[in-house]
Amino acid sequence: MLRFYIPNMTCGGCASSVTKVLLSVDPQAVIETYLAEREVIVDSSLGETPFLTALSSAGYPDKQ
C-alpha cells in the first residue's frame, strides 16, 4: 500500500482527477481518497515512483 499526502486536493473534482491520474499508471490499482485528510491510498503492485511522477505532472505533487 502506498500513501500520498496531496495538499492541493481540496474538492471532489480534485479527488476524481487524482484518481484518474493514478489509474492511468495502473488500471488495476485500488484507489481510496480521503478528501478531509487530503490523502490517497493506492493498493498496487507498482512502486511509488511512477505514481509520484504522474501526480506531479498533473499538478498534484505529493508532500511527504
C-alpha positions in Angstrom: 0.0 0.0 0.0 1.2 3.4 -0.9 0.1 6.6 0.9 0.3 10.1 -0.6 -0.5 13.4 1.0 -1.7 15.8 -1.6 -2.2 19.3 -0.1 -3.9 20.8 -3.1 -6.6 18.1 -3.4 -9.3 20.4 -2.0 -12.6 19.2 -3.6 -14.4 16.3 -5.1 -13.3 17.2 -8.6 -9.7 17.2 -7.4 -10.1 13.8 -5.9 -11.7 12.5 -9.1 -8.8 13.9 -11.1 -6.2 12.4 -8.8 -7.9 9.0 -9.0 -8.0 9.2 -12.8 -4.3 10.1 -12.9 -3.4 7.2 -10.6 -5.4 4.7 -12.6 -3.7 5.8 -15.8 -0.5 4.5 -14.2 -2.0 1.2 -13.0 -5.6 0.5 -14.2 -5.8 -2.4 -11.7 -4.9 -0.3 -8.7 -7.4 0.2 -5.9 -7.6 3.9 -5.0 -9.0 5.3 -1.8 -9.2 9.1 -1.5 -9.7 10.9 1.8 -10.5 14.5 1.0 -10.7 15.9 4.5 -7.2 14.5 5.2 -6.0 15.3 1.6 -4.7 11.8 1.5 -4.8 9.0 -1.1 -4.1 5.3 -0.5 -3.1 3.2 -3.5 -3.1 -0.6 -3.5 -0.9 -1.6 -6.4 1.9 -3.9 -7.3 3.9 -1.0 -8.7 6.3 1.1 -6.7 5.6 4.7 -5.8 7.9 6.4 -8.4 5.5 6.2 -11.4 2.6 7.4 -9.3 4.6 10.3 -7.9 5.7 11.3 -11.4 2.1 11.2 -12.8 0.8 13.1 -9.8 3.4 15.8 -10.2 2.8 16.1 -13.9 -0.9 16.5 -13.3 -0.3 19.3 -10.8 -0.8 17.3 -7.7 2.6 16.8 -6.1 2.9 14.6 -3.1 4.2 16.3 0.1 5.6 13.8 2.5 
